[in-house]
């Protein structure tokens, strides 16, 4: 979970019980590293279970069933998800309310964590800490288009708090530099000094030049970022084996 899927902190794990089937796999695999195919299948299982709301109820019975999926993965055989496919649509992503207690939100955060988000100003790796991820206004969370800025532009709170508007940052940047500035304004300051600015933004699944950032086009930004995330999830849920 930490090394391959890069879920670096437990706070963003969609369901704690996910540890059980993964533990089962490694015990049955006698501690050996997964093969390439096993890695692809384990990744597929993780995202299927996370995005489908698999463990929102009847956790014990469902995890028992999923051990058979792990048996298939051990044999490098793709488990069947027939009738339980994840059908993600862009409209669900675009305006999904951000909440740190929501498993679907945590799934998105896991995807963001995978790309090892970098600090906007220095391109250093953002340190994620469980104590900084407890609630929606905790230190590591940043609304890329600040909520106070959006409110001045006439957006409602449900729009400003879109899950697609969330990025990981460090506390100093969030509270002392960005504040309520428009993205075009605060990013222009960072771009001057960050020689790896494009790589930095890519680590947040953001392309300022094509996502409407320099124009402060929030609707375009939400739509483009949702498209990017949908593409990344599709690759993980439908691996080429």
N, C-alpha and C positions, 0 to 999 in steps of 0.2 A: 504493500500500500504506500509506504513512504518513498521507496526508490523507483519503482516502475510506474505506478500511477501518480506518484508525487502528491499524494494526500498527506501533506507534511504535519498536519495537526489534527487531533481527534475532533475538535469542535466543528469542523466542516464535514465530517463523515455523515452521509445521509442517514444511515441506520447503524447503530453500534453492533447489531447482530450480524452484520456483514462479515465481521471478523470470524464468525463460526465456520461458514463454508470455506473461507480461505485457509483457515487453520487446518481444517480437514484435508484440503488438497495437499498442503505441505507435509502433513504427518504421513499421509498415504504415499506421497512422493519421496518419502524418507530423506527430507531435507535437501534434495537436489534442486538446482535451479530449474525453472520451467524452460522447456524448449521454446523455439520461436512460435510454433503453432499453439502451444499451451499458453504462452503469453497473450497471443491474440484472442484466444478463447476466454481467458480469465478477464481480460480487459472488456470484452463484449459482455460477459456476465455481469461485471461490476456496473456498467452503464445501464444495462437492461434492468437490473434490480433497483438501481437508484432512480432512474427516470420513470419507471413504470409504477412507482409507489408500492412495490412488491411487499414491503414489510410494514405497511401502514396498519395492518391488522393480522391476526392469526399468525404471529411471527414464528412460533415454535413448530407448528405443522408445516408451514411453508419452507422453513429452513431445512426441515427433515426431507422434504421433497427435493430440495435443491442439492442435496448431497449426491443424488443420482446424476445431476448435471456435472458435478465435480468428478464423478466416476468416469463420465464420458470424456471430460477434458483430460483426465489422466491418461486416457487411451488415445488422445489427440483426435477425438471425435467431437464434432460440433453438436452441442445439446439442441434439443428442439424447443423453440419458443412459439410454436404454432398456436394461434389463438390468443397469444399473450404478447404480441408484438407491440413495440413502442411506436406510437404514431405522433411524432412531434410536428407541430405546425408553427409557422412563423408568428401567427397571430397570438398564440399562447405565450410565446417568449416575449414579444414586444412590450406588453403592458402587465406582465406578471408582478404582483406586489412583492417587494423585497422584505423578507422576514427571516431572521436568523434561526428561528425554530422550525422552519418549513423544510421538509426533506428535498423537495424539488429545487428550492433555492440553494440548498447545500450542494446539490448536484452541480449546479452552475458554478458555484464557488470552487468545487473540486476541479472543474475544467480550467478555471482561471489560475488555480494553484499549479496545475500541470505545466503551464507555460512559464513558470518561475518569474512572476511579474517583477519588473525593475522600477527603481525609484525614478520619477519623472526628471529630477534635476541632475542625478549623477550616474544613472544606469546601474547602480549597485542593486543587489538582490534585496527585495523587501522581506524583512523578517516577519513571519507570521507567528503569532503567539496566542495560545488559547485564551489568555486573560484579556486579549485585545480584540476578541471576536465574539463576545458574549451577546451583545445587543446591537441593533441596527446603527446606533451612533457610536459604536466602539472605535478605538483608535485606528484599526487597520482598514476600516471601510470608508470609502470616499465616493460620493456622488459626483461623477465626472462633470456633469452639468450641475453645479451646486443648487440645492433645493431653493435656497433664498433667491438665487438669481432667476430661476425658472418662475418662481411665484411672481416676481416683478414683471415677467414677460407674459403673465396671464395663464400660466399652466396651473392645473389643480394638483393637490398633494399626491393623488393616486398616479398621476402622470410623472411627476418628479421622482417618485419613489419606485420607478420601474427597475426591475432586476437588471435590465440591460444597461442601466445607468451606473452600475456599481463597479468600482475598481478597488484593488488592494494598494494601499500606500502606507507610508510611515506616519507616525503621529505628528512630527514636526511640520512636514509639508502640508498636511491636511489642515492643521489648526493655525499655522503661522504665515503661510504663503498664499494658499488658494483662497480660503475663506469664501466670499460670495462673488468672486470674479468670474467673468465669462471665460469659457475654455480658451477662446482665441487669445485672450489677454494673458492668462497665466501660463499657457503653453508657449507663447512667443518668448517669454522670459527664460523658460527652461531650454528652448531650442538654441538660444544664443550660446549657452555654455556646455550643453551636453552634446559631445561629438558623436555619440551613438543614439541620437534622438529617435531615429526611425526604428532601430532595433528595440529601443525602450518601449515605444508605443505598440510595436508588434507583439511584445510580451503581454500586452493587455488586450490583444485581439482588436486593436484600433488602428486605422489608417487615417490620420487627420486630413490628408489631401483629398480623400474620396468619401469620407464619412460626414462631410458638412461641418467639421469642427471649426475651421477658420471662418466660416460664415455664421457660426453659432446656430446652425440649423438642427435643432433638437430632434425633430421628427425624422429627418434623414439619418441622423446618427443612430437613433433607436432601431430603425429599419435595417440599416447596414450591419450593425453589430449583431442583431438577431440572425441575419442571413449568415454571417460568419460562424456564429456558434452552431447554427443548425447544420452547416457543412461539416464542422468538426465532430459533432455527435453522430452524423451519418457515417463517417469513416470508422468510428469506434463500434457502432452497432452493426455495421455490415462489413466486417473485415474480409480482405481478399485472401482466402486460404487455399 
